[in-house]
Amino acid sequence: MQPLNLLETAETLLGEQGEPTSDENLRRAWSSIYYALFHFLSGQFADQIIGDTPEAKAQRAWHHVYRALNHGFAKKQCDDIRTKNGDLNFPEAIEDAATRFLALQQKRHDADYDISKPTSATDVRQHIAEVRSIIDRFEAVENKHRKAFAVWLLINKRRAT
């Protein structure tokens, strides 16, 4: 999956700015935006843990890590970053990615399951731009922080009781 292609799909679903967009297209656009960020993070995590060379990406292990991101667990871990980042000490770009991940997961869920929630092309366009910015800012973060974020979102460590 190419995250930027998913964002382009969302833009295509919106049609030309100023023209009416069907409710169905707006709702499908939310899914494309969420999955753009989801697949971007999945690829980043596999790159950080296995490697980003063509040889590494051909390995079964790279694909295994790519598929390891779990929606529910990631939601919990991103919420922990949102509420406890002072203790976790992730850079602002990663904290913003976690916060946006949570927001988009909710937007996608609302779009798919709660037709009473209104949505607008303006809101969708704003979130497309925000995800593009998140991707750019995330890629500028030091590898050690990106690797720590990968571990935080992928590994369910046992907590002491």
Residue frames as a rotation matrix with the C-alpha (Angstrom) as fourth column:
MET 1
0.582 0.813 0.000 0.00
0.813 -0.582 0.000 0.00
0.000 0.000 -1.000 0.00
GLN 2
-0.551 -0.706 0.445 1.27
0.701 -0.681 -0.211 3.41
0.452 0.195 0.870 -0.89
PRO 3
-0.253 0.489 -0.835 0.06
0.814 -0.358 -0.457 5.94
-0.522 -0.796 -0.307 1.71
LEU 4
-0.685 -0.021 -0.729 0.25
-0.192 -0.959 0.208 8.92
-0.703 0.283 0.652 -0.62
ASN 5
-0.894 0.421 -0.153 -1.83
-0.043 0.258 0.965 7.03
0.446 0.870 -0.213 -3.19
LEU 6
-0.336 0.796 -0.504 -4.48
0.929 0.370 -0.035 6.49
0.159 -0.480 -0.863 -0.53
LEU 7
-0.347 0.178 -0.921 -4.52
0.360 -0.881 -0.306 10.25
-0.866 -0.438 0.242 0.12
GLU 8
-0.903 0.017 -0.430 -4.91
-0.391 -0.449 0.803 10.81
-0.179 0.893 0.412 -3.63
THR 9
-0.688 0.706 -0.167 -7.82
0.533 0.648 0.544 8.37
0.492 0.286 -0.822 -3.59
ALA 10
-0.201 0.601 -0.774 -9.46
0.847 -0.290 -0.446 10.44
-0.492 -0.745 -0.450 -0.84
GLU 11
-0.580 -0.062 -0.812 -8.97
-0.172 -0.965 0.196 13.58
-0.796 0.254 0.549 -2.95
THR 12
-0.955 0.242 -0.170 -10.46
-0.118 0.217 0.969 11.84
0.272 0.946 -0.178 -5.98
LEU 13
-0.461 0.818 -0.343 -13.50
0.870 0.494 0.008 10.82
0.176 -0.295 -0.939 -3.94
LEU 14
-0.276 0.319 -0.906 -14.01
0.478 -0.772 -0.418 14.48
-0.834 -0.549 0.061 -3.02
GLY 15
0.404 0.360 0.841 -14.07
0.914 -0.188 -0.359 15.64
0.029 0.914 -0.405 -6.62
GLU 16
-0.319 -0.501 0.804 -13.36
0.550 -0.789 -0.274 19.23
0.772 0.355 0.528 -7.57
GLN 17
-0.729 0.009 -0.684 -13.32
0.619 -0.418 -0.665 21.77
-0.292 -0.909 0.299 -4.78
GLY 18
-0.775 0.514 -0.368 -16.57
-0.494 -0.856 -0.155 23.71
-0.395 0.062 0.917 -4.70
GLU 19
-0.345 0.669 -0.658 -18.59
-0.604 0.379 0.702 20.93
0.719 0.639 0.273 -6.33
PRO 20
0.398 0.569 0.719 -20.96
-0.917 0.277 0.288 18.82
-0.035 -0.774 0.632 -4.24
THR 21
-0.693 -0.605 -0.392 -19.63
-0.560 0.794 -0.237 15.48
0.455 0.055 -0.889 -2.99
SER 22
0.291 0.835 -0.468 -21.90
-0.255 0.539 0.803 12.58
0.922 -0.114 0.370 -2.17
ASP 23
0.533 -0.007 0.846 -22.15
-0.846 0.000 0.533 11.49
-0.004 -1.000 -0.006 1.44
GLU 24
0.966 -0.158 0.205 -20.91
0.152 0.987 0.045 8.04
-0.210 -0.013 0.978 0.42
ASN 25
0.483 -0.833 0.270 -17.77
0.430 -0.043 -0.902 9.48
0.762 0.552 0.338 -1.15
LEU 26
0.231 -0.370 0.900 -17.08
-0.703 -0.703 -0.109 11.64
0.673 -0.607 -0.423 1.90
ARG 27
0.725 0.118 0.679 -17.40
-0.627 0.521 0.579 8.60
-0.285 -0.846 0.451 4.16
ARG 28
0.876 -0.458 0.151 -15.14
0.482 0.810 -0.336 6.45
0.031 0.367 0.930 1.97
ALA 29
0.416 -0.744 0.524 -12.59
-0.068 -0.600 -0.797 9.28
0.907 0.296 -0.300 1.91
TRP 30
0.510 -0.202 0.836 -12.25
-0.855 -0.229 0.466 9.04
0.097 -0.952 -0.289 5.72
SER 31
0.891 -0.166 0.422 -11.32
0.050 0.961 0.273 5.39
-0.450 -0.222 0.865 5.36
SER 32
0.667 -0.664 0.337 -8.65
0.539 0.119 -0.834 6.22
0.514 0.738 0.438 2.77
ILE 33
0.365 -0.535 0.762 -7.17
-0.511 -0.799 -0.316 8.92
0.778 -0.275 -0.565 4.99
TYR 34
0.652 -0.092 0.753 -7.03
-0.698 0.314 0.643 6.69
-0.296 -0.945 0.141 8.06
TYR 35
0.848 -0.306 0.432 -5.50
0.343 0.939 -0.010 3.83
-0.403 0.157 0.902 6.12
ALA 36
0.631 -0.688 0.359 -2.94
0.073 -0.408 -0.910 6.16
0.772 0.600 -0.207 4.55
LEU 37
0.217 -0.546 0.809 -1.59
-0.904 -0.424 -0.044 6.90
0.367 -0.723 -0.586 8.04
PHE 38
0.713 0.105 0.693 -2.01
-0.464 0.812 0.354 3.28
-0.525 -0.574 0.628 9.18
HIS 39
0.880 -0.375 0.291 -0.03
0.475 0.697 -0.537 1.91
-0.001 0.611 0.792 6.21
PHE 40
0.481 -0.748 0.457 2.57
-0.318 -0.634 -0.705 4.68
0.817 0.194 -0.543 6.47
LEU 41
0.292 -0.349 0.891 3.23
-0.954 -0.039 0.297 3.70
-0.069 -0.936 -0.344 10.09
SER 42
0.862 0.060 0.503 3.22
-0.086 0.996 0.029 -0.01
-0.499 -0.068 0.864 9.22
GLY 43
0.780 -0.591 0.204 5.90
0.369 0.171 -0.914 0.57
0.505 0.788 0.352 6.60
GLN 44
0.321 -0.662 0.678 7.94
-0.644 -0.677 -0.356 2.81
0.695 -0.322 -0.643 8.88
PHE 45
0.526 -0.066 0.848 7.85
-0.768 0.393 0.507 0.21
-0.367 -0.917 0.155 11.64
ALA 46
0.910 -0.203 0.362 8.97
0.310 0.913 -0.265 -2.60
-0.276 0.353 0.894 9.33
ASP 47
0.598 -0.721 0.349 11.75
0.098 -0.366 -0.925 -0.36
0.795 0.588 -0.148 7.98
GLN 48
0.314 -0.468 0.826 12.92
-0.858 -0.513 0.036 0.48
0.407 -0.720 -0.563 11.50
ILE 49
0.501 -0.036 0.865 12.88
-0.639 0.659 0.397 -3.08
-0.584 -0.752 0.306 12.80
ILE 50
0.653 -0.207 0.728 13.91
0.444 0.884 -0.147 -5.12
-0.613 0.419 0.669 9.74
GLY 51
-0.516 -0.843 -0.151 15.45
0.382 -0.385 0.840 -2.56
-0.767 0.375 0.521 7.37
ASP 52
0.408 0.715 -0.568 14.54
-0.139 -0.566 -0.812 -0.30
-0.902 0.410 -0.131 4.49
THR 53
-0.614 -0.650 -0.448 16.64
-0.596 0.010 0.803 -1.80
-0.517 0.760 -0.394 1.72
PRO 54
0.096 0.644 -0.759 15.04
-0.944 0.301 0.136 -3.71
0.316 0.704 0.636 -1.16
GLU 55
-0.515 -0.356 -0.780 16.62
-0.156 0.934 -0.323 -6.89
0.843 -0.044 -0.536 0.23
ALA 56
-0.984 0.168 0.065 15.12
-0.052 0.081 -0.995 -6.28
-0.173 -0.982 -0.071 3.69
LYS 57
-0.312 0.932 -0.183 11.70
-0.832 -0.361 -0.420 -5.51
-0.458 0.021 0.889 2.21
ALA 58
-0.075 0.238 -0.968 11.77
-0.744 0.634 0.213 -8.81
0.664 0.736 0.129 0.32
GLN 59
-0.918 -0.348 -0.192 12.11
-0.131 0.720 -0.681 -10.77
0.375 -0.600 -0.707 3.57
ARG 60
-0.083 0.893 -0.443 9.17
0.511 0.420 0.750 -12.51
0.856 -0.164 -0.491 5.14
ALA 61
-0.313 -0.104 -0.944 10.12
0.943 -0.152 -0.296 -10.85
-0.113 -0.983 0.146 8.45
TRP 62
-0.996 -0.029 -0.090 9.60
0.016 -0.991 0.136 -7.36
-0.093 0.134 0.987 6.96
HIS 63
-0.481 0.874 -0.072 6.09
-0.247 -0.056 0.967 -8.30
0.841 0.483 0.242 5.84
HIS 64
-0.074 0.406 -0.911 5.39
0.801 0.569 0.188 -9.88
0.594 -0.715 -0.368 9.20
VAL 65
-0.653 -0.207 -0.729 6.29
0.650 -0.647 -0.398 -6.65
-0.389 -0.733 0.557 11.01
TYR 66
-0.943 0.323 0.074 4.35
-0.206 -0.746 0.634 -4.61
0.260 0.583 0.770 8.44
ARG 67
-0.174 0.939 -0.297 1.21
-0.040 0.295 0.955 -6.62
0.984 0.178 -0.014 9.27
ALA 68
-0.516 -0.132 -0.846 1.78
0.731 0.448 -0.516 -6.50
0.447 -0.884 -0.135 13.05
LEU 69
-0.962 0.167 0.216 0.13
-0.240 -0.894 -0.379 -3.13
0.129 -0.416 0.900 13.73
ASN 70
-0.517 0.808 -0.282 -3.13
0.830 0.554 0.066 -3.87
0.210 -0.200 -0.957 15.55
HIS 71
-0.213 0.500 0.840 -5.86
0.190 -0.822 0.537 -1.22
0.958 0.274 0.080 15.39
GLY 72
0.766 0.635 -0.094 -7.10
0.185 -0.078 0.980 -1.70
0.615 -0.768 -0.178 18.96
PHE 73
0.433 -0.687 -0.584 -3.72
0.877 0.171 0.449 -1.99
-0.209 -0.706 0.676 20.64
ALA 74
-0.531 -0.630 0.566 -2.37
0.763 -0.647 -0.005 0.95
0.369 0.429 0.824 18.64
LYS 75
0.224 0.707 0.671 -5.36
0.149 -0.705 0.693 3.02
0.963 -0.055 -0.263 19.79
LYS 76
0.899 0.106 -0.425 -4.57
0.419 0.076 0.905 2.28
0.128 -0.991 0.024 23.43
GLN 77
0.058 -0.976 -0.212 -0.87
0.959 -0.004 0.282 2.98
-0.276 -0.219 0.936 23.01
CYS 78
-0.457 -0.163 0.874 -1.50
0.569 -0.809 0.147 6.23
0.683 0.564 0.463 21.10
ASP 79
0.616 0.721 0.316 -3.92
0.131 -0.490 0.862 7.31
0.776 -0.490 -0.396 23.82
ASP 80
0.653 -0.477 -0.588 -1.16
0.724 0.165 0.670 6.66
-0.222 -0.863 0.453 26.38
ILE 81
-0.450 -0.823 0.345 1.16
0.886 -0.461 0.056 8.92
0.113 0.331 0.937 24.38
ARG 82
-0.071 0.516 0.853 -1.53
0.302 -0.804 0.512 11.60
0.951 0.294 -0.099 24.23
THR 83
0.816 0.547 0.189 -2.08
-0.022 -0.297 0.955 11.51
0.578 -0.783 -0.230 28.00
LYS 84
0.870 -0.486 -0.075 1.36
0.211 0.232 0.949 10.53
-0.444 -0.842 0.305 29.36
ASN 85
0.715 -0.621 0.321 3.91
0.450 0.057 -0.891 11.83
0.535 0.782 0.320 26.88
GLY 86
0.609 -0.518 0.601 5.65
-0.705 -0.701 0.111 13.82
0.364 -0.491 -0.792 29.59
ASP 87
0.433 -0.413 0.801 6.81
-0.517 0.614 0.596 10.50
-0.738 -0.672 0.052 31.01
LEU 88
0.692 -0.088 0.716 7.31
0.478 0.800 -0.364 8.78
-0.541 0.594 0.596 27.65
ASN 89
0.113 -0.707 -0.698 9.24
-0.155 -0.707 0.690 11.67
-0.981 0.030 -0.190 26.10
PHE 90
0.049 -0.039 0.998 8.40
0.931 0.363 -0.031 11.13
-0.361 0.931 0.055 22.43
PRO 91
-0.912 -0.378 -0.158 9.22
0.285 -0.862 0.419 14.09
-0.295 0.337 0.894 20.14
GLU 92
-0.378 0.800 -0.466 6.37
-0.401 -0.596 -0.696 16.40
-0.834 -0.077 0.546 19.16
ALA 93
-0.403 0.208 -0.891 6.12
-0.904 0.064 0.424 14.96
0.145 0.976 0.162 15.63
ILE 94
-0.829 0.104 -0.550 5.51
0.092 0.995 0.049 11.48
0.552 -0.010 -0.834 17.04
GLU 95
-0.744 0.607 -0.278 3.06
0.293 -0.077 -0.953 12.77
-0.600 -0.791 -0.121 19.62
ASP 96
-0.328 0.617 -0.715 1.20
-0.754 -0.628 -0.195 14.53
-0.569 0.475 0.671 16.78
ALA 97
-0.614 0.078 -0.785 1.18
-0.580 0.631 0.516 11.32
0.535 0.772 -0.342 14.71
ALA 98
-0.898 0.280 -0.340 -0.29
0.424 0.757 -0.497 9.42
0.118 -0.591 -0.798 17.68
THR 99
-0.554 0.710 -0.435 -2.94
-0.029 -0.539 -0.842 12.09
-0.832 -0.454 0.319 18.26
ARG 100
-0.330 0.399 -0.856 -3.87
-0.926 -0.315 0.210 12.19
-0.185 0.861 0.473 14.56
PHE 101
-0.854 0.000 -0.520 -4.00
-0.163 0.950 0.267 8.38
0.494 0.313 -0.811 14.45
LEU 102
-0.779 0.585 -0.228 -6.58
0.468 0.300 -0.831 8.42
-0.418 -0.754 -0.507 17.26
ALA 103
-0.334 0.664 -0.669 -8.64
-0.416 -0.741 -0.527 11.16
-0.846 0.102 0.524 15.64
LEU 104
-0.441 0.121 -0.889 -8.64
-0.889 0.078 0.452 9.48
0.124 0.990 0.073 12.23
GLN 105
-0.954 0.133 -0.268 -9.52
0.156 0.985 -0.068 6.11
0.255 -0.107 -0.961 13.68
GLN 106
-0.533 0.797 -0.284 -12.57
0.338 -0.106 -0.935 7.71
-0.775 -0.594 -0.213 15.28
LYS 107
-0.261 0.406 -0.876 -13.47
-0.745 -0.661 -0.084 9.61
-0.614 0.631 0.475 12.07
ARG 108
-0.738 -0.052 -0.673 -13.26
-0.547 0.629 0.552 6.37
0.395 0.775 -0.493 10.06
HIS 109
-0.883 0.433 -0.181 -15.35
0.462 0.738 -0.491 4.54
-0.079 -0.518 -0.852 12.62
ASP 110
-0.349 0.776 -0.525 -17.97
-0.028 -0.569 -0.822 7.31
-0.937 -0.272 0.220 12.64
ALA 111
-0.388 0.158 -0.908 -18.04
-0.882 -0.350 0.316 7.44
-0.267 0.923 0.275 8.84
ASP 112
-0.807 0.004 -0.591 -18.54
-0.294 0.865 0.407 3.69
0.513 0.502 -0.696 8.58
TYR 113
-0.670 0.446 -0.593 -20.90
0.631 0.763 -0.139 3.08
0.391 -0.468 -0.793 11.48
ASP 114
-0.265 0.591 -0.762 -22.66
0.673 -0.453 -0.585 6.28
-0.691 -0.668 -0.278 12.53
ILE 115
-0.427 0.123 0.896 -24.47
0.841 -0.310 0.443 7.86
0.332 0.943 0.029 9.61
SER 116
0.705 0.690 -0.162 -25.97
0.698 -0.635 0.332 10.44
0.126 -0.347 -0.929 11.96
LYS 117
0.150 -0.736 -0.660 -22.51
0.472 -0.533 0.702 12.07
-0.868 -0.418 0.267 12.32
PRO 118
0.971 0.216 -0.102 -22.19
0.028 -0.527 -0.849 14.84
-0.237 0.822 -0.518 9.75
THR 119
-0.008 -0.989 0.150 -19.08
0.661 0.108 0.743 15.17
-0.751 0.105 0.652 7.64
SER 120
0.836 0.272 -0.476 -17.90
-0.103 -0.775 -0.624 17.78
-0.539 0.570 -0.620 5.18
ALA 121
0.735 -0.578 0.355 -15.53
0.572 0.248 -0.782 18.01
0.364 0.778 0.512 2.25
THR 122
0.509 -0.547 0.664 -13.75
-0.477 -0.822 -0.312 20.88
0.717 -0.158 -0.679 4.02
ASP 123
0.584 -0.248 0.773 -13.04
-0.720 0.280 0.635 18.69
-0.374 -0.927 -0.015 7.04
VAL 124
0.832 -0.271 0.484 -11.84
0.384 0.912 -0.148 15.83
-0.401 0.309 0.862 4.83
ARG 125
0.669 -0.597 0.442 -9.53
0.287 -0.342 -0.895 18.14
0.686 0.726 -0.058 2.85
GLN 126
0.515 -0.463 0.722 -8.09
-0.778 -0.606 0.166 19.54
0.361 -0.647 -0.672 6.07
HIS 127
0.636 -0.240 0.733 -7.28
-0.408 0.702 0.584 16.07
-0.655 -0.671 0.348 7.36
ILE 128
0.845 -0.392 0.363 -5.66
0.530 0.520 -0.670 15.05
0.074 0.759 0.647 4.07
ALA 129
0.492 -0.670 0.555 -3.32
-0.193 -0.706 -0.681 18.04
0.849 0.228 -0.477 4.40
GLU 130
0.507 -0.275 0.817 -2.65
-0.861 -0.121 0.494 17.20
-0.037 -0.954 -0.298 8.05
VAL 131
0.823 -0.218 0.525 -1.71
0.110 0.967 0.229 13.61
-0.557 -0.130 0.820 7.24
ARG 132
0.700 -0.616 0.362 0.68
0.429 -0.043 -0.903 14.82
0.571 0.787 0.234 4.53
SER 133
0.365 -0.544 0.756 2.28
-0.631 -0.741 -0.229 17.10
0.685 -0.393 -0.614 7.13
ILE 134
0.697 -0.069 0.713 2.43
-0.592 0.504 0.628 14.30
-0.403 -0.861 0.311 9.72
ILE 135
0.876 -0.377 0.302 4.21
0.471 0.806 -0.358 12.06
-0.109 0.456 0.884 7.20
ASP 136
0.488 -0.715 0.500 6.78
0.136 -0.504 -0.853 14.76
0.862 0.484 -0.149 6.36
ARG 137
0.337 -0.327 0.883 7.41
-0.842 -0.525 0.127 15.62
0.422 -0.786 -0.452 9.99
PHE 138
0.858 0.023 0.513 7.58
-0.307 0.824 0.476 11.98
-0.412 -0.566 0.714 11.07
GLU 139
0.810 -0.557 0.183 10.21
0.524 0.546 -0.654 11.21
0.264 0.626 0.734 8.44
ALA 140
0.301 -0.705 0.643 12.39
-0.218 -0.707 -0.673 14.02
0.928 0.062 -0.366 9.84
VAL 141
0.766 0.022 0.642 12.44
-0.643 0.044 0.765 12.47
-0.012 -0.999 0.048 13.35
GLU 142
-0.307 -0.949 0.066 15.62
-0.951 0.305 -0.043 10.69
0.021 -0.076 -0.997 14.45
ASN 143
-0.162 0.184 -0.970 15.61
-0.394 0.889 0.234 6.95
0.905 0.419 -0.071 13.81
LYS 144
-0.920 -0.230 -0.317 15.95
0.165 0.505 -0.847 6.14
0.355 -0.832 -0.427 17.52
HIS 145
-0.681 0.731 0.049 12.61
-0.497 -0.412 -0.763 7.85
-0.537 -0.544 0.644 18.22
ARG 146
0.005 0.677 -0.736 10.89
-0.966 0.194 0.172 6.21
0.259 0.710 0.655 15.25
LYS 147
-0.468 -0.245 -0.849 12.18
-0.122 0.970 -0.212 2.83
0.875 0.004 -0.484 16.41
ALA 148
-0.993 0.117 -0.015 10.96
0.024 0.075 -0.997 3.49
-0.116 -0.990 -0.077 19.95
PHE 149
-0.322 0.927 -0.195 7.52
-0.864 -0.371 -0.339 4.42
-0.386 0.059 0.920 18.58
ALA 150
-0.104 0.224 -0.969 7.45
-0.681 0.694 0.234 1.20
0.725 0.684 0.081 16.54
VAL 151
-0.789 -0.244 -0.565 8.20
0.195 0.771 -0.606 -0.86
0.583 -0.588 -0.561 19.63
TRP 152
-0.877 0.475 0.072 5.64
-0.288 -0.400 -0.870 1.12
-0.384 -0.784 0.488 21.66
LEU 153
-0.091 0.918 -0.385 2.86
-0.966 -0.175 -0.189 0.45
-0.241 0.355 0.903 19.15
LEU 154
0.074 0.093 -0.993 3.75
-0.684 0.729 0.017 -3.13
0.726 0.678 0.117 18.23
ILE 155
-0.549 -0.416 -0.725 4.86
0.160 0.800 -0.579 -4.86
0.821 -0.434 -0.373 21.41
ASN 156
0.509 0.792 0.337 2.39
-0.361 -0.159 0.919 -5.56
0.781 -0.590 0.206 24.16
LYS 157
-0.582 -0.797 -0.161 4.70
-0.142 0.294 -0.945 -5.71
0.801 -0.528 -0.284 27.15
ARG 158
0.212 0.603 -0.769 3.47
0.722 0.434 0.539 -7.13
0.658 -0.670 -0.343 30.40
ARG 159
0.041 -0.100 0.994 2.93
-0.410 -0.909 -0.075 -4.53
0.911 -0.404 -0.078 33.04
ALA 160
-0.831 -0.369 -0.416 3.98
0.240 0.437 -0.867 -5.11
0.502 -0.820 -0.274 36.63
THR 161
0.227 0.970 0.089 1.06
0.171 -0.130 0.977 -5.37
0.959 -0.206 -0.195 39.03
